[in-house]
Amino acid sequence: MNTLLEQIYKTSKVEDAEGKKINPFPTATPQDVAIILQEQVKQYNAQNTLEIGMAYGLSTLAICQAHHEKGTGSHTAIDPSQRKNWKSIGLLNIKRAGLEDRFRFIESPSYTALPQLLAAEEKFDFAFIDGNHLFDYALLDFFYIDKLIQVGGYIMFDDLWMPSVRKAVSFVLRNRAYKLVKIKTDASFYLRFYRIIRRMIQTPINVETRLKFIPNNVCLVQKIAKDKRRWDFHHSF
């Protein structure tokens, strides 16, 4: 983890262009997720990575730092509200960390940016979905990212505590050629227990019960084959 990111987690403060200190939490990516992101990008030697939702840039810093430490790779972040809602702090943080050479920014809604990347025939091998968490938006992000992700690539969904996100992941696992990948966790027994109980209360009856037992607040899936479904294929999710 780079010095700037460590400082942000230590002080719980980010800084805008005027030097004003702002507490980015709980909106910003928590430290455990940043560590997971950096570890996964390095472990799977991801070269072209993609992120939906940048905000204060903490997840972006983690991914770009992973590329920097590997010595290869580049990262693309999509965020339509970076300047409007986040005062460009995410972009400032990338510049402050000296990671601009590993980074490309697209200031556009994902539902317009992703089709453009697809039309340009770009390919990625790791993506982080952390944009609009409504079910239809999360599923639409997956739909396009699936077409951009190469077979063998990975997609990570953030905020698994939200029923809408779990429902989107459930669709992916039940209907598409993806498998759930286990991620090492440092979460305490009490935190894992809390997360499980919370998810059980939110949706007592659910097809993908295993998603409720994931100890982290993110889940990772791997694309294992191209989409070869029959025209009438469907599994309840």
C-alpha positions as CSV (number, residue, x, y, z in Angstrom):
1,M,0.0,0.0,0.0
2,N,1.4,3.4,-0.9
3,T,2.2,6.1,1.6
4,L,-0.7,8.4,0.6
5,L,-3.2,5.5,1.1
6,E,-1.7,4.5,4.4
7,Q,-2.0,8.1,5.6
8,I,-5.6,8.4,4.5
9,Y,-6.5,5.3,6.5
10,K,-4.5,6.4,9.5
11,T,-6.1,9.9,9.7
12,S,-9.5,9.1,8.1
13,K,-9.0,12.3,6.0
14,V,-8.7,13.2,2.3
15,E,-7.8,16.6,1.0
16,D,-9.4,18.7,-1.7
17,A,-7.6,21.1,-4.0
18,E,-7.9,24.0,-1.5
19,G,-6.4,21.9,1.3
20,K,-9.6,21.3,3.1
21,K,-9.7,18.0,5.1
22,I,-12.7,15.8,4.6
23,N,-13.7,12.5,6.2
24,P,-14.3,10.1,3.3
25,F,-15.9,7.4,5.3
26,P,-18.2,5.4,5.3
27,T,-18.5,6.2,1.5
28,A,-14.9,5.5,0.7
29,T,-13.5,2.0,0.2
30,P,-12.5,0.5,3.6
31,Q,-8.9,-0.6,4.2
32,D,-9.7,-4.3,4.2
33,V,-11.2,-4.0,0.7
34,A,-8.3,-1.9,-0.6
35,I,-5.9,-4.6,0.6
36,I,-7.9,-7.3,-1.1
37,L,-8.0,-5.4,-4.4
38,Q,-4.3,-4.9,-4.4
39,E,-3.6,-8.5,-3.5
40,Q,-5.9,-9.9,-6.1
41,V,-4.5,-7.7,-8.9
42,K,-1.0,-8.8,-8.0
43,Q,-1.9,-12.5,-7.4
44,Y,-3.6,-12.9,-10.7
45,N,-1.1,-10.6,-12.5
46,A,-4.0,-8.6,-14.0
47,Q,-2.7,-6.3,-16.7
48,N,-5.7,-4.3,-17.8
49,T,-8.1,-3.5,-15.0
50,L,-11.4,-1.6,-14.9
51,E,-13.3,0.1,-12.1
52,I,-16.9,1.4,-12.0
53,G,-17.2,4.1,-9.3
54,M,-14.1,6.1,-8.2
55,A,-15.3,8.6,-5.6
56,Y,-12.3,9.6,-3.4
57,G,-10.0,7.2,-5.3
58,L,-9.0,4.8,-2.5
59,S,-9.8,1.7,-4.5
60,T,-8.2,3.3,-7.5
61,L,-5.0,4.0,-5.5
62,A,-4.9,0.4,-4.4
63,I,-5.2,-1.0,-7.9
64,C,-2.8,1.4,-9.5
65,Q,-0.3,0.7,-6.7
66,A,-0.5,-3.0,-7.5
67,H,0.3,-2.2,-11.2
68,H,3.2,0.0,-10.1
69,E,4.6,-2.7,-7.9
70,K,4.3,-5.3,-10.6
71,G,5.9,-3.0,-13.1
72,T,3.3,-3.6,-15.7
73,G,-0.4,-3.0,-16.2
74,S,-2.9,-0.1,-16.5
75,H,-6.1,0.9,-14.8
76,T,-9.3,2.5,-16.1
77,A,-11.8,4.2,-13.8
78,I,-15.3,5.3,-14.8
79,D,-17.1,7.9,-12.7
80,P,-19.6,10.4,-13.9
81,S,-19.6,12.5,-10.7
82,Q,-15.9,12.8,-9.9
83,R,-15.9,16.6,-10.2
84,K,-19.5,17.2,-9.3
85,N,-19.8,15.1,-6.2
86,W,-16.3,14.3,-5.1
87,K,-14.5,17.6,-5.8
88,S,-12.0,15.7,-8.1
89,I,-10.3,14.3,-4.9
90,G,-9.9,10.9,-6.5
91,L,-8.0,12.4,-9.4
92,L,-5.9,14.5,-7.1
93,N,-5.0,11.5,-5.1
94,I,-3.8,9.6,-8.1
95,K,-1.6,12.6,-9.0
96,R,-0.3,13.0,-5.5
97,A,0.7,9.4,-5.4
98,G,2.5,9.7,-8.7
99,L,0.5,6.9,-10.3
100,E,-0.8,8.8,-13.3
101,D,1.2,6.7,-15.8
102,R,-0.9,3.7,-14.7
103,F,-4.2,5.4,-15.0
104,R,-7.0,6.4,-17.4
105,F,-10.1,8.3,-16.3
106,I,-13.5,8.3,-18.0
107,E,-16.0,10.9,-16.7
108,S,-19.2,9.4,-18.0
109,P,-22.0,7.1,-16.7
110,S,-21.0,3.4,-17.0
111,Y,-24.0,2.7,-19.2
112,T,-22.5,5.0,-21.9
113,A,-18.8,4.4,-21.2
114,L,-18.9,0.6,-21.2
115,P,-20.5,0.3,-24.7
116,Q,-17.8,2.7,-26.0
117,L,-15.1,0.5,-24.6
118,L,-16.8,-2.5,-26.2
119,A,-17.0,-0.7,-29.6
120,A,-13.3,0.0,-29.3
121,E,-12.7,-3.7,-28.8
122,E,-10.9,-3.2,-25.5
123,K,-10.2,-6.2,-23.3
124,F,-9.7,-6.4,-19.5
125,D,-8.8,-9.2,-17.1
126,F,-10.0,-7.7,-13.8
127,A,-12.9,-5.4,-13.0
128,F,-14.3,-3.9,-9.8
129,I,-18.0,-3.1,-9.8
130,D,-18.7,-0.4,-7.2
131,G,-21.0,2.1,-9.0
132,N,-24.8,2.5,-8.7
133,H,-25.9,-0.4,-6.4
134,L,-29.5,-0.6,-7.7
135,F,-30.0,-4.2,-9.0
136,D,-30.6,-3.2,-12.6
137,Y,-27.6,-0.9,-12.7
138,A,-25.3,-3.5,-11.1
139,L,-26.5,-6.1,-13.5
140,L,-26.1,-3.8,-16.5
141,D,-22.5,-3.1,-15.4
142,F,-21.9,-6.8,-15.3
143,F,-23.5,-7.3,-18.7
144,Y,-21.1,-5.1,-20.5
145,I,-18.1,-6.0,-18.4
146,D,-18.7,-9.6,-19.2
147,K,-18.2,-8.8,-22.8
148,L,-15.0,-6.9,-22.0
149,I,-13.5,-9.5,-19.7
150,Q,-11.5,-12.2,-21.2
151,V,-12.1,-15.9,-20.3
152,G,-10.1,-16.6,-17.2
153,G,-10.6,-13.0,-16.0
154,Y,-12.1,-11.8,-12.7
155,I,-14.9,-9.5,-11.6
156,M,-15.2,-8.3,-8.0
157,F,-18.5,-6.9,-6.7
158,D,-18.4,-4.5,-3.8
159,D,-21.0,-4.0,-1.0
160,L,-22.2,-7.5,-0.7
161,W,-24.2,-6.4,2.4
162,M,-26.8,-5.0,-0.1
163,P,-29.6,-7.4,-1.2
164,S,-29.5,-5.8,-4.7
165,V,-25.8,-6.6,-5.2
166,R,-26.3,-10.2,-3.9
167,K,-29.2,-10.6,-6.3
168,A,-27.0,-9.5,-9.2
169,V,-24.2,-11.9,-8.2
170,S,-26.8,-14.6,-7.8
171,F,-27.9,-14.1,-11.4
172,V,-24.3,-14.4,-12.5
173,L,-23.6,-17.6,-10.7
174,R,-26.9,-19.2,-11.6
175,N,-27.0,-18.2,-15.3
176,R,-23.6,-17.4,-16.6
177,A,-20.3,-19.3,-16.9
178,Y,-18.7,-17.9,-13.7
179,K,-17.5,-19.5,-10.5
180,L,-17.1,-18.0,-7.1
181,V,-13.5,-17.6,-6.0
182,K,-12.6,-17.7,-2.3
183,I,-10.8,-14.7,-0.9
184,K,-8.7,-14.8,2.2
185,T,-10.1,-12.8,5.1
186,D,-8.8,-11.2,8.2
187,A,-12.3,-10.4,9.5
188,S,-12.9,-11.3,13.1
189,F,-15.4,-14.0,14.1
190,Y,-17.8,-11.4,15.4
191,L,-17.7,-9.3,12.2
192,R,-18.3,-12.4,10.1
193,F,-21.1,-13.5,12.3
194,Y,-22.7,-10.0,12.1
195,R,-22.5,-10.0,8.3
196,I,-24.1,-13.4,8.1
197,I,-27.0,-12.5,10.4
198,R,-27.6,-9.2,8.7
199,R,-27.9,-10.9,5.3
200,M,-30.1,-13.6,6.7
201,I,-32.5,-11.0,8.1
202,Q,-32.5,-9.0,4.9
203,T,-33.5,-11.9,2.7
204,P,-34.6,-15.0,4.7
205,I,-35.4,-17.0,1.6
206,N,-32.8,-16.8,-1.2
207,V,-31.5,-19.2,-3.9
208,E,-27.8,-18.3,-3.5
209,T,-27.6,-18.8,0.3
210,R,-23.8,-19.3,0.1
211,L,-23.4,-15.5,-0.7
212,K,-24.6,-14.8,2.8
213,F,-21.7,-16.8,4.3
214,I,-19.0,-14.9,2.5
215,P,-16.9,-13.4,5.3
216,N,-15.9,-10.2,3.3
217,N,-18.0,-7.4,2.0
218,V,-16.8,-8.1,-1.5
219,C,-17.0,-11.3,-3.6
220,L,-14.9,-12.4,-6.6
221,V,-16.1,-14.4,-9.6
222,Q,-14.0,-15.8,-12.4
223,K,-15.2,-16.1,-16.0
224,I,-14.6,-19.8,-16.9
225,A,-16.1,-19.9,-20.4
226,K,-17.8,-17.9,-23.2
227,D,-21.5,-17.5,-23.0
228,K,-23.0,-20.5,-24.8
229,R,-26.6,-20.5,-23.4
230,R,-29.5,-21.7,-25.4
231,W,-31.9,-18.9,-26.4
232,D,-34.5,-20.1,-23.8
233,F,-32.0,-20.8,-20.9
234,H,-32.9,-19.6,-17.4
235,H,-32.2,-20.5,-13.8
236,S,-34.1,-18.8,-11.0
237,F,-31.9,-16.6,-8.9
